């Protein structure tokens, strides 16, 4: 079956950057794009009364979809969903079985972390698919190869997503550096455990030998962000465990803080 990437769009800059990134990723994967715009007309939408929704007419949505899909170098189908984004994305994912759900991250620099509403969290809770979040300032010209994968030393499994994610990394000839953040310089080194966890998850076979990087920082999110340098890496990968994205305190988690502040695209892989 031809792989697909489900790309969410609201036609703003962040979504357009995510579409560019997904297009560059889809070409080497031989994947098609499923471009989803959601008419956010649910009274339960948390941003219904904030003025942040586009509220385009059906005709305007059709014109906008034609505009952004015209001339793309990969096959694309466009769909319009209704209601809450997470529910519409879950429905589309159930029908298309994408390798990734791709969305843009707006500029949150003027908002406190605890006030940031992340569509990513809503989708993870309803449809825990691997999710690629592209910052609004990223300009994509080539698919990612230099991958920084943060791992805490605990085993993880990706279930049905292990095969497609490994196939993607293999096609991209990804060079993976496994990052482990430890709280004290003289504490036990868990870097070998982190490397072994990635191998056991089935992500390393057939790839160049993985490298290891240890950062000392009492705050895991700060440690990861310190290592995320655009000159050194193209993509940061996080393992999201259910206790993280199902928690009411997700906005305080390492995953959320890296997601909000990373200068690089973030691939969130939900562990089983």
N, C-alpha and C positions, 0 to 999 in steps of 0.2 A: 504494500500500500504506500502511495506517495506520502511522505511526511508533510506536515503542515505546521505553520506558525500562526497562532491566533493573536492578531494585533488590535488593540483597542484604540479608538480615535475619537477625539472631540474637536478635531481640526485646529487646535491651538498648537503653539510652537513645540511644546514637549512631546505631544503626540506625533507631530510631523518628524521630529528627530528620531522617535522610536520606530516609525515606519521606515525611515532611511536605514536605520541600523538593522532592522529585520530583513529588509531587502538584500543588504550586503551579506547577511547571514544565510538567507535562503538560497542564494545562487550556488555556493559550493555544496550545500546539502541536497540540492535538487528538490527543494520543498516549495510548496505553494503557500501563498498568504491568504488568510481569511481575515478580512478587515471588518471589524465590528464597531458600529456606532450605536450608542444606546440613547434613546430619547428618555431622559430622566424625568418621567412624569409621575413617579410614585410619590405619594404624600409622606412616605417614610424615608425619603432620601434626605440625609443630613444636610445637604447643601442646597435644598430647594429654595430656601429663603435668604441665601447669602449673596445672591447676584452672580455666582460663579458659573452657573449653567448657561449653555448657549441658547437653548430654547428655539432652535431653528425650525422652520416649517418643513413639511415633507418635501416640498419642491426644492428648498434650499439645501436640505440634506442630500438629496439626489444629485444636485449640481456639485456639491462639495465632494461627494464620494467619487464622482466621475473625474473631478479635477485632480484629486490626489492619487487615483489609480492609473490615470492616463500616462502611458509611456514607461510604466514600471517594467523592469527587465525580467521579472519572474511572473508566473501565473498568479492571478489574484481573483478572489470572489469577494463581493461586498455584501454585508448584511446589516439590517437595522433591527435592533432589539428595543424593548420597552421596559420601563420600570427601573428597578435598582440595578446598578452596573454589575454587582457581584452575581445576582441571579441570572441576568442575561448572559454573562460570561460563562457561568456554569452550564447553562443550557447549550451554548455554542460549543463548549468543550466536550460535552457529552455526545454531541453529534459529529464533531470533527476529529476528536482525539489528538489534539496538537502535541507536538514535542515540547513546545513552550507557549506560555501566554506572555505576550510582550506589551508593555505599556510605558508611557513616558512619566517622568517625575517632574512636576512643576517646580518653580523656584520657591522654596520654603524659607529663604534666608531671613525674612522679616517676621516669621512666626515662631513662638516658643514650641519646642518639641512636643510638649504635652497637648498642644492645641492642633497639631497637625493631624488631619483625618486622612489616612492612607487607604485608598481603594484596594491596594495590594492586600492589606490585612483582611478586608471583607471577602475578597476572592479566595484567599488561602483557607479561610474558615469554611466556606461553602464548597469550593472546588480546589482541593490541595494539589494543584499541578505545578511543575517547575515554572518559575516565573522570572522573566527578565525585565528589570526596571532600568530604563535609560534616562539619565539626568538631562534636564532641558538644555544644558550647555554643551553636550557631547555632539561633535560632528563626526559622522562615520564615513570612512573612505575604504575600509577593508574589514573583513571578518576578524574576530579576535583570535589570537594565538597564545599570547602570554597570560596565563591564568593563575591568579592567586586564590587558593582555596583554603579558607579558614576552617580549622578542625580542632575540637577541644580535647581530643584524646579518647573520647568515648566511641564505641562501635556504633555504626548506623547502617541502615538498609534503605534503599530507594524503591524497593518493590518493583512494580511494573514499569517504573520510569528509568530503571538502571540501564536497560538495553538501549533505549533511544538516546539517553544522555551520553553513554559511552560511545555510541556510534557517531554522535555529533562531535565529541572531542577528537575521535580518531580521524574523522573526515577533515577536521580543521588542523590536524597535526598539532594539537594543543601541547604546549610546554607548561606543565603544572608545577607550581611551587606550593607546597603545603605549609601553611602558616599556623603556628601554635603560639598563643599568648599565655605567658606564665606570670604569676604575680610577684615572684621574687627571683633574683638572679641566682641564688644558691639553693633554690628548691629543686625537687626532683624534675628531671627533664622528661616531659611527656611527648617530645617531638617524634621519637620512634613509634610510639603508640598511635599518634596522629597519622603518620605515613602508613602504618599497617591498616588502620581503619579505612583509609581511602582505597588501598589495594583490595581489602576484603569486600568492599562495596562494589567491586567490579569496574572501577573507573580507570585503572592504570594499564590494563593489558593492551599491548600493541602501540603504546605511546612512548615518546622519549622518556628516559629515566627521570623520575620525579625528583625535585629538589626540596630541601627543607629549610625553613626560616623560623627562628624563634625570636619573639619580641618580649621584652620584660615590661609589663605595665600592670598595675593593680586593677585597671579598668579595661576589660576585654575589648569593648567597642573602640576606645581611644587607641588601644594597641593596634587593632586592625586598620583603623583610619590612618594611623601614622605610617603603616606599611603600604597603603594604597597610593602609590605614586604613578601618575599617568605615563611618566617617562619609562617606568620599569614594567608595567603591566597594562593589559588591555581590558581585563575583566576580573571582577572579584566574585567569588562563589561562597555562599553561606549555606550551612546545613540548618534548616529550621525544624526543630523538634516540636512535636505536638504541644508540649508543655509551654512552648513559647507563643505560637500563634493562636492557641486556644485560650490563653490567659487574658484576663481583663486588664492586666498590666503590660500588655504587649508594647505600648509606647515607651516603656522603661527598659525594654529588652535590648540585648546587644544587636539582634537582627534589625530592630526598628531604627536604632540610632545610626547604624552603618547605612541602612537604606536611605535615610533622610539626608545624610551628610556626605556620602561617598561622591568623589569627583568622577569615578568610573561607573560604568554599568554594573549592576548587581544581579547575579543569577541566584535566586533563592530556590533551593532544592528541599522540598518537604520530606523529612524522614518518616518512615513507616513506624 
